[in-house]
Amino acid sequence: MTRVPILMYHAVSERPTEETRPLAVSPRRFAEQLETLREQGFTPMTMSDLVAGVNRTGPLPDRPVAITFDDGYADFHDEALPLLARYGYPATVFVTTGWIRDAGAESAGRPLGPTLAWNQIREAVSCGIEIGGHSHSHPQLDQLPGRELRDELRRNKALLEDHLDRPVATMAYPYGYSSARVRREVRRAGYWTACAVANDAFCEGDELLALPRLTVTEHTSPAKFAKVLAGQGLPLLYLRERALTKGYALVRRTRYGLHRTGALLRAGTGNGR
């Protein structure tokens, strides 16, 4: 069974903001990692092409890999895109539409750093970059009531498709969080695939609305990066991240349950009047 690394990046910058720094990589480190992909014979693919290949509805090279970026930071255009172009590598960028620099009246949420403008996103598409959704304002989707959840997903998809004049079929969950309820709404919104985090490799048979990815940061050493690509010891390599993810998932489920119960109690009290 083919196990494919899906790499998750955020900012690519020598001087990330305080908020993007924990998940940032320097251009130098990113270039080293692209060179490692080349040396080891990996073939980068967009998420849509990768999913098609793994599910045998499209071609799949011997050593596939996907390079993904979350949020849509401006340094993707300034730093990552030129490096990807140098190697001839595609990638998938998951864009938060309310954070786009010239979102105008559609502006929503609070970006953690400088973000892409629409013309830069269109330029990336012309260079072979796939654009995916990442919600409209970057909330924790599993904490939203139904109407707000649907609006986050559908507004994001509609804006991307309107501005890029092409269908958008894949998305990534902000913070990597989802639930069965969120995934149902993602499918209803028209997405066929969605990325979580999970820090594991993707293989045939995985849930297409919760595809696992592997976190890459400045602290991902060359030795660790090589092991990540090989799928060697992923539970140990990402032991801390996996423990935090599982723990916080329980907290979020409890929090949503309490909010839901409180809303029902308030509604019941109101009806009693």
N, C-alpha and C positions, 0 to 999 in steps of 0.2 A: 504494500500500500504506500503510495506516494505521500510523504510528509513535506509540506512546503512552508518555509519561513515567510511570514508577512511582517515586515519591519515597520514599526511605528515611530515616526519622528514628529517633532513639533517645530520649534525654532531652530534655525541654522544661522548662528551669529557669534561673532567674537565678543560682542557686548550685549547679551540678552538683558531684558528687564529683570528686576528682582523676581517677578512672578513667573516669568517663562524660564528662568535659569535652571530650575531643577530638572526640566525635561529637554533642555537645549543641547545642541552639539555645535562645536566650532566648525567653520568651513574646512579647516585642515583635517579634523577628525572625520568629517563626512567624506572628504576626498579619499582619505585612506580606506574607508569602508567600501567605497565604490570600486577602488582598485582591488580590494580583496575579492569582491564579487567577480571582477573580471579574471583575476588570477585563478580562482577556483572554478571557473567555467559556468557560473550562474547566468541565467537569462532572465532579467527583470521583465515583468508583465504588469499591465494595469489590473486592478482588482476584477473588473468584468471579464477580461480575457483569461485571467487565472481561474476564476470560478468555472468558466465554460470549459477550460482544459481539464481541470480536475474532475468535472462531471461528464467528461467525454462528449461534449457538444462542440468542442473546438480543439485546436492543436495544443499540445503540451510538450515543451522542450524537456530534455533530460534533467536539467537542474533549474527548475523555475524558482523565482523569488518575486515578492511584491514589495515595493517601496511606497509607503503611505505617509502622509503628513496631515495632521489635524489642525483645525482652527482657521488657517488661511493667513499666516503672518507674512508681512511684506518681505521679509528676508528670504522667503521661498523664491520670489522673483529675482532678488538681488544676488543671492548667494547659491541657493540650491539648483535653480534652473540652469544657470550656465554650466555647472559641474555635470548635471545630468545630460545636458546637450553634448558636452565634450565626450562622454562615453556612449552617447546614443541610447540612453536608458529612458524608458517611460516611467511614470509614477502616477499615483492617485492622490489628489489633494481634496480633503473633506473640508468644505467651506461653511462657516457660520455666516449666513447672509446679513444678519443684523449688525455684524461687526465690520462689514466691508467699508473701506475708508470713505467712499462716496455713496453710501447707502441712502443718504438724504432722509426723506420722510420715513423710510423703512428701518432706520437705525434703531437698534434695540440691544440691550445688555451692555456689558462693560468689557471691552477688549483688554487682554492682559499685556498687549504690546502693539506696535504699529502693524496695520493689516493691509492686505492687498486691496487695490482698486479694481473696478470692473474691467478696465482696459487691460490690466495686467493679467487678470484671470483669463480673458479672451486670448491674450498672447500666449499664455501657457497652453491653452487648448490647441492653438495652432502649432505648438511644438510637440504635440503628441501626449500631453498630460491629460489624464482623465480627471474630471471634476465630480465629486460626490457631495452629498448633503451632510450637514453636521448640526442640524436644527437651526432655528432662526436667532435665538438669543442665548444659546448655550446653557440651558438649565439642566438640572438633574431630572431627566424625563420621567423616571419612575416615581417622582414625587408630585407630578402634576395631575390635576383632575382631568377627566376625559376631554372636555372642550378645549382646554389650553394645550393639552398634549397633541390633539389633532391639528390645531392651528400651528404649533411649532413645526410639525413635520410637513404639513402641506404647504404652508407659506414658503418655507425653505426650498422645497422642491420646485414650486411654481416659479419663484424668482430666478432660480438657477436656469431653469428651462427657458424662461422668457428672455433672459439676458444672453444666453449662450446659443439659443435656437437649436437645441438638441436635447434628446431625452436624458434624464439622470436616473440611473437604475440602482445605484449603490449609495450607502450612507455609513456613517460611524456614529456611535452613541457618545455624546459629551460625557467625559469622565469614565467612559466605558460601561456606564450603568444601564441596565435594561431589566425587563421583567416580562413574563408571558403576556401581560396586558399591553405593555409597550410594543412588543414584537408584533402582536396582532394589528395594532394601529399602524405600524411601519409597513406591513404588507398591504393594508387597506389604502395607505397613502400612495401605493404604486411602486415601492422599492422591492427589488428581488433579492438583494443581499444587504447585509449590514455587519459592520465590524464592531467587536467588543475589544477587550484587551486580553485577559486570561493568561498571557505570557506562556503560550504553547504554540506548537506548529499546527498548521491546517492540513487536514487530510480528507480524503473522500468519505462522505457520510456525515461530516460535521453539519450542525444546524446552520443553514445558510443565512439566518438572521441573527447569528451570534458567532461570527467567525473569529477565531483567536488571533491575536497579534503579539509581537514580541517588542517590548520597550527598548529603545536605543537612546542613550544619553551620552554626554561627554565622558562619563565614568565607565562606559562600556569599553573596556580595554581591548586591544587587538586579539589577545588570547580569548577573552570572553566572547568577542564577536565571532571568532572562528567556531567556537563551541555552539553558539546560538545557531549559526548557519547549518552546522552539522546535526543539530537537534540533540546534542550530547548533554545529559544531566540537566535538562531544563528545570525540573522541580527544585533542584538544589541551587542552580544559578539564579532562580527567581523566587527563592524561598520566602524572603521578606515581603516582596511585592504580593505574592499569592496569599500569604497570611493576612496582610492588611486588606486585600480585596474581599476575602471571605468574611472577615470580621465586620467590615463596613457594610457589606451586603445585608447582614443580619440586622445591623442598626437601621439601615434604610427601610427594610421591610417592616420592622417594628414601628418606625416613625410614620410610615405611610398608613399602617393599620390604625394607629392612634388618631391620626388626622381624619381618616375615613370614619372611624367610630364617633369622633367628636362631631363631625358634620352631620351624621345620621341622628345623633342625639339632639343637636340643635334644630334639625328639621322636625324631629318628633315633638320637641317642645313648642315650636312654632305652630305646628298643626293642632296641638292641644289647646291653643288659645282660641 
